[in-house]
Amino acid sequence: MAKVAVLGAGSWGTALSIVLADNQHEVRLWTHRTEQAKKINQTRRNDQYLDAVIPEAITAYSDLKQAIAGVTAVVFVVPTKAIREVARQVDPLISPETTIIHASKGIEPVTLKRVSQMIGEELTAFKEEEIVVLSGPSHAEEVALRQPTTVTVSSVDPDRARLTQDLFINESFRVYTSPDVLGIELGGALKNIIALGAGISDGLGYGDNAKAALMTRGLAEIARLGTSLGANPLSFLGLPGVGDLIVTCTSVHSRNWRAGNLLGKGNKLEDVLEQMGMVVEGVRTVKAAYQFAKEQQVEMPITEGIYQVLFEGKQPKDVVGQLMSRNKRQEMDDLAQLLMERYSQ
């Protein structure tokens, strides 16, 4: 039995805590809100974020030092905008032997850093290569119900990846490993952009044809940017790529889909975010991906169109027209071509 601190008591942090508790680990679920911690411990519920019973093996803390004391692993599940601040608070409290895992999906605007890079910069005793990423098609609501779920953990350090796999894997939560940290993180982050687009499409009243096209061409954009940065194109065909893309673009559980759906129905971004009541990572990621595409000189027309809707006030229907009237081109110039180029050498 291990002692594990899960930092972030939102829906996903709570769901991962339940997985760990089911595996007989002692779990410390940290929140910066004292009242939330008290309520979880008293009622065994976290109803604001997740409709599930909290197992007795989980204890909520609002004191970070107490939550981390003596643990063998720390799992970051806070929003990407809070990663650096929380990591700085964690830094003096942990030893180099601790396994550091993150399950947050996003890219930092301006710096264009991935979450593992942000954590690696803030934790003085750890290098980016020692951090483990957990990602994949995994709605918290279904994980908490012990419905079959598969994810991938990735680290340059195979021992840390296997240790993380052992921590989480059970009959309802299957865990694979991968060495492609870059591809795993980018797939998990960038699919949120396409999920916003899928929600916008549904909000506009378009059907399955439009959504299928958006998801397929969106995957091509993700792979195009990811491989330009050095990721393995095969990663985007796996669980944190196409798997996560499918689940996030097609489910009402998806915050990004719900936010996009409201935008497609004519709501303003500020009103949508206020109505959601939870972080919509895709909005922040759009800014970063748009900047990435410009710097890498990678064509990402869907991402650019969603950026125009979110931040330049362009109407969603006008963006659809813009996408549909682009110059003619072949389809085989994207993911398949990237695979052919990589594996024909």
C-alpha positions as CSV (number, residue, x, y, z in Angstrom):
1,M,0.0,0.0,0.0
2,A,1.3,3.4,-1.0
3,K,0.6,6.9,0.3
4,V,-0.4,9.2,-2.5
5,A,-1.2,12.9,-2.5
6,V,-3.6,14.1,-5.2
7,L,-3.4,17.8,-5.6
8,G,-6.7,19.2,-6.9
9,A,-10.1,18.2,-5.6
10,G,-12.1,18.9,-8.8
11,S,-13.9,16.1,-10.7
12,W,-10.8,14.5,-12.2
13,G,-8.7,14.7,-9.1
14,T,-11.6,13.2,-7.1
15,A,-12.0,10.4,-9.7
16,L,-8.3,9.5,-9.7
17,S,-8.4,9.5,-5.9
18,I,-11.2,6.9,-6.0
19,V,-9.1,4.7,-8.4
20,L,-6.2,4.8,-6.0
21,A,-8.4,4.1,-3.0
22,D,-9.9,1.1,-4.8
23,N,-6.3,-0.2,-5.1
24,Q,-5.9,0.0,-1.3
25,H,-3.7,3.0,-1.3
26,E,-3.9,5.7,1.4
27,V,-4.9,8.9,-0.5
28,R,-4.6,12.5,0.6
29,L,-6.8,14.7,-1.6
30,W,-5.7,18.3,-1.4
31,T,-7.8,21.4,-2.0
32,H,-6.9,25.0,-1.3
33,R,-10.4,25.5,0.1
34,T,-10.8,24.6,3.8
35,E,-14.6,24.3,3.6
36,Q,-14.4,21.9,0.7
37,A,-11.9,19.7,2.6
38,K,-14.2,19.7,5.7
39,K,-17.3,18.8,3.7
40,I,-15.5,15.9,1.9
41,N,-14.3,14.4,5.2
42,Q,-17.7,14.9,7.0
43,T,-20.1,13.9,4.2
44,R,-17.9,11.6,2.0
45,R,-19.2,13.7,-1.0
46,N,-17.8,16.3,-3.4
47,D,-21.1,17.1,-5.0
48,Q,-20.0,20.4,-6.6
49,Y,-17.7,18.5,-8.9
50,L,-18.6,14.8,-8.9
51,D,-21.7,12.7,-8.0
52,A,-19.9,9.9,-6.2
53,V,-19.3,8.5,-2.7
54,I,-15.8,9.2,-1.4
55,P,-14.2,6.1,0.0
56,E,-12.9,6.1,3.6
57,A,-9.3,5.6,2.3
58,I,-9.4,9.2,1.0
59,T,-8.8,12.0,3.4
60,A,-9.1,15.6,2.2
61,Y,-6.6,18.3,3.3
62,S,-6.4,22.0,2.9
63,D,-2.9,22.1,4.4
64,L,-0.5,21.2,1.7
65,K,2.4,20.3,4.0
66,Q,0.2,17.8,5.9
67,A,-1.2,16.4,2.6
68,I,2.3,15.7,1.2
69,A,4.1,14.5,4.4
70,G,5.4,11.0,4.0
71,V,3.9,10.3,0.6
72,T,5.6,8.2,-2.1
73,A,3.8,9.9,-5.0
74,V,2.3,13.2,-5.8
75,V,-0.3,13.6,-8.5
76,F,-0.9,17.1,-9.9
77,V,-4.5,17.5,-11.1
78,V,-4.9,21.3,-10.8
79,P,-5.8,23.5,-13.8
80,T,-2.8,24.4,-15.9
81,K,-3.0,28.1,-14.8
82,A,-2.3,27.0,-11.2
83,I,0.4,24.4,-12.0
84,R,3.4,26.7,-11.4
85,E,2.0,28.2,-8.2
86,V,1.2,24.8,-6.6
87,A,4.5,23.3,-7.8
88,R,6.4,26.2,-6.1
89,Q,4.5,25.5,-2.8
90,V,5.3,21.8,-3.2
91,D,9.0,22.2,-3.9
92,P,10.4,22.5,-0.4
93,L,8.1,19.8,0.9
94,I,9.1,16.8,-1.1
95,S,12.2,14.5,-1.5
96,P,13.9,13.5,-4.7
97,E,12.6,9.9,-4.2
98,T,9.0,11.0,-4.6
99,T,7.3,10.0,-7.8
100,I,5.8,13.1,-9.5
101,I,2.8,12.5,-11.8
102,H,0.5,14.9,-13.5
103,A,-2.9,14.4,-15.1
104,S,-3.6,18.0,-16.3
105,K,-4.1,18.7,-19.9
106,G,-3.0,22.1,-21.4
107,I,-0.3,24.3,-22.7
108,E,0.9,27.5,-21.1
109,P,0.2,30.6,-23.3
110,V,3.2,32.9,-24.1
111,T,5.8,30.4,-22.9
112,L,4.2,27.5,-24.8
113,K,5.4,25.1,-22.1
114,R,3.8,21.7,-21.5
115,V,2.7,20.8,-18.0
116,S,5.7,18.5,-17.4
117,Q,8.0,21.3,-18.4
118,M,6.3,23.8,-16.1
119,I,6.6,21.4,-13.2
120,G,10.2,20.5,-14.0
121,E,11.0,24.2,-14.0
122,E,9.5,24.8,-10.5
123,L,10.7,21.6,-8.7
124,T,14.4,22.1,-8.0
125,A,15.0,18.4,-7.2
126,F,13.4,17.1,-10.4
127,K,14.1,17.2,-14.1
128,E,11.4,17.3,-16.7
129,E,12.4,13.8,-17.8
130,E,11.6,12.4,-14.4
131,I,7.9,13.5,-14.4
132,V,5.2,11.1,-15.4
133,V,2.2,12.1,-17.5
134,L,-1.3,10.4,-17.2
135,S,-3.7,11.0,-20.1
136,G,-6.4,9.3,-22.2
137,P,-10.1,9.1,-22.9
138,S,-11.4,9.3,-19.3
139,H,-14.4,11.2,-18.2
140,A,-14.3,11.6,-14.4
141,E,-18.0,10.7,-14.1
142,E,-17.5,7.3,-15.6
143,V,-14.2,6.6,-13.8
144,A,-16.0,7.3,-10.5
145,L,-18.7,4.7,-11.4
146,R,-15.9,2.1,-12.1
147,Q,-16.9,1.9,-15.8
148,P,-14.2,0.5,-18.1
149,T,-11.6,3.1,-18.8
150,T,-8.2,3.0,-20.5
151,V,-5.4,5.6,-20.2
152,T,-1.7,5.9,-20.9
153,V,1.1,6.9,-18.6
154,S,4.3,8.3,-20.1
155,S,7.8,9.1,-18.9
156,V,11.3,9.2,-20.2
157,D,12.1,7.2,-17.1
158,P,10.6,3.7,-17.7
159,D,10.8,2.8,-14.0
160,R,8.7,5.7,-13.0
161,A,6.2,5.0,-15.7
162,R,5.8,1.4,-14.6
163,L,5.5,2.4,-10.9
164,T,2.7,4.8,-11.9
165,Q,1.1,2.0,-14.0
166,D,1.1,-0.2,-10.9
167,L,-0.4,2.5,-8.7
168,F,-3.5,3.0,-10.9
169,I,-4.2,-0.2,-12.8
170,N,-7.2,-2.3,-11.8
171,E,-10.1,-4.2,-13.3
172,S,-12.0,-1.0,-14.4
173,F,-9.0,1.3,-15.0
174,R,-6.5,-0.2,-17.5
175,V,-3.2,1.6,-17.8
176,Y,-0.7,1.4,-20.7
177,T,2.8,2.9,-20.9
178,S,4.5,5.0,-23.6
179,P,7.9,6.7,-23.8
180,D,6.6,9.5,-26.0
181,V,5.9,12.2,-23.4
182,L,5.7,14.9,-26.0
183,G,3.1,13.2,-28.1
184,I,1.0,12.1,-25.0
185,E,0.9,15.6,-23.6
186,L,0.2,17.4,-26.9
187,G,-2.5,15.0,-27.8
188,G,-4.3,15.4,-24.5
189,A,-4.0,19.2,-24.6
190,L,-4.8,19.9,-28.3
191,K,-7.9,17.7,-28.5
192,N,-9.7,20.2,-26.2
193,I,-9.5,22.7,-29.1
194,I,-11.3,20.3,-31.4
195,A,-13.8,19.5,-28.8
196,L,-14.7,23.2,-28.6
197,G,-15.2,23.1,-32.3
198,A,-17.4,20.0,-32.1
199,G,-19.5,21.7,-29.5
200,I,-19.8,24.8,-31.7
201,S,-20.8,22.6,-34.7
202,D,-23.6,20.9,-32.6
203,G,-24.7,24.3,-31.2
204,L,-25.1,25.5,-34.8
205,G,-27.4,22.6,-35.5
206,Y,-25.0,20.7,-37.8
207,G,-25.1,16.9,-38.0
208,D,-22.8,14.0,-37.8
209,N,-21.1,14.7,-41.2
210,A,-19.8,18.0,-40.0
211,K,-18.6,16.6,-36.7
212,A,-16.8,13.7,-38.4
213,A,-15.1,16.0,-40.7
214,L,-14.1,18.3,-37.9
215,M,-12.7,15.5,-35.8
216,T,-10.8,13.9,-38.7
217,R,-9.3,17.2,-39.9
218,G,-8.7,18.2,-36.3
219,L,-6.6,15.1,-35.7
220,A,-4.6,16.0,-38.8
221,E,-3.9,19.4,-37.2
222,I,-2.9,17.9,-33.9
223,A,-0.5,15.4,-35.6
224,R,0.9,18.1,-37.9
225,L,1.9,20.4,-35.0
226,G,3.0,17.5,-32.8
227,T,5.3,15.9,-35.3
228,S,6.8,19.4,-36.1
229,L,7.9,19.5,-32.5
230,G,9.3,16.0,-32.5
231,A,6.4,13.8,-31.3
232,N,5.9,10.2,-32.7
233,P,2.9,10.4,-35.1
234,L,1.7,7.0,-33.9
235,S,1.0,8.5,-30.5
236,F,-1.9,10.5,-32.0
237,L,-3.5,7.3,-33.1
238,G,-3.5,6.0,-29.6
239,L,-5.5,6.6,-26.4
240,P,-4.3,10.1,-25.6
241,G,-4.8,11.0,-29.3
242,V,-7.7,9.8,-31.3
243,G,-9.2,8.0,-28.2
244,D,-9.3,11.2,-26.1
245,L,-10.5,13.2,-29.2
246,I,-13.5,10.9,-29.7
247,V,-14.6,10.9,-26.1
248,T,-14.2,14.7,-25.7
249,C,-15.9,15.6,-28.9
250,T,-18.9,13.4,-28.6
251,S,-20.0,13.4,-24.9
252,V,-22.1,15.8,-22.8
253,H,-19.6,15.1,-20.0
254,S,-17.0,17.1,-21.8
255,R,-16.6,20.7,-20.5
256,N,-15.0,21.7,-23.7
257,W,-17.9,20.3,-25.8
258,R,-20.5,22.0,-23.6
259,A,-18.7,25.3,-23.7
260,G,-18.5,25.1,-27.5
261,N,-22.1,24.1,-27.7
262,L,-23.1,27.3,-25.9
263,L,-20.9,29.4,-28.1
264,G,-22.5,27.8,-31.2
265,K,-25.9,28.8,-29.8
266,G,-24.8,32.4,-29.7
267,N,-23.6,32.9,-26.1
268,K,-20.6,35.1,-25.4
269,L,-17.4,33.6,-24.1
270,E,-17.5,35.4,-20.8
271,D,-21.1,34.2,-20.1
272,V,-20.2,30.7,-21.1
273,L,-17.3,30.5,-18.7
274,E,-19.4,31.9,-15.9
275,Q,-22.2,29.5,-16.6
276,M,-19.8,26.5,-16.7
277,G,-18.5,27.1,-13.2
278,M,-15.4,24.9,-13.9
279,V,-12.2,25.4,-15.8
280,V,-12.5,25.0,-19.6
281,E,-8.9,24.1,-20.5
282,G,-9.5,24.3,-24.3
283,V,-10.0,28.1,-24.2
284,R,-6.6,28.7,-22.7
285,T,-5.0,26.0,-25.0
286,V,-6.4,27.7,-28.1
287,K,-4.3,30.8,-27.4
288,A,-1.2,28.6,-27.0
289,A,-1.8,26.4,-30.0
290,Y,-2.5,29.5,-32.2
291,Q,0.8,31.0,-31.2
292,F,2.6,27.6,-31.6
293,A,1.2,27.2,-35.2
294,K,2.5,30.7,-36.1
295,E,6.0,30.0,-34.6
296,Q,6.3,26.6,-36.2
297,Q,4.8,27.7,-39.5
298,V,2.3,24.9,-39.3
299,E,-1.1,25.2,-40.9
300,M,-4.0,24.8,-38.4
301,P,-7.1,26.3,-40.0
302,I,-9.6,24.8,-37.5
303,T,-7.6,26.1,-34.5
304,E,-7.3,29.5,-36.2
305,G,-11.0,29.6,-36.8
306,I,-11.8,28.8,-33.2
307,Y,-9.3,31.4,-32.1
308,Q,-11.2,34.0,-34.2
309,V,-14.5,33.0,-32.6
310,L,-13.2,33.1,-29.0
311,F,-10.9,36.2,-29.1
312,E,-11.7,38.2,-32.2
313,G,-15.5,38.1,-32.2
314,K,-16.0,36.3,-35.4
315,Q,-19.3,34.5,-35.9
316,P,-19.1,30.7,-35.9
317,K,-21.1,30.3,-39.1
318,D,-18.7,32.7,-40.9
319,V,-15.8,30.5,-39.7
320,V,-17.5,27.4,-41.1
321,G,-17.8,29.1,-44.4
322,Q,-14.2,30.2,-44.2
323,L,-13.1,26.5,-43.6
324,M,-15.3,25.1,-46.3
325,S,-14.1,27.5,-49.0
326,R,-10.4,26.9,-48.5
327,N,-8.3,26.0,-51.5
328,K,-8.5,22.5,-52.9
329,R,-6.0,20.0,-51.7
330,Q,-5.3,16.2,-51.3
331,E,-6.1,14.5,-48.1
332,M,-3.0,12.2,-48.0
333,D,-0.8,15.2,-47.1
334,D,-1.4,14.9,-43.4
335,L,-1.2,12.1,-40.8
336,A,-0.8,9.3,-43.3
337,Q,2.0,11.2,-45.0
338,L,3.7,11.9,-41.7
339,L,3.6,8.1,-40.9
340,M,4.9,7.2,-44.4
341,E,7.8,9.7,-44.1
342,R,8.8,8.4,-40.7
343,Y,8.6,4.7,-41.3
344,S,9.8,4.5,-45.0
345,Q,13.3,5.5,-44.1
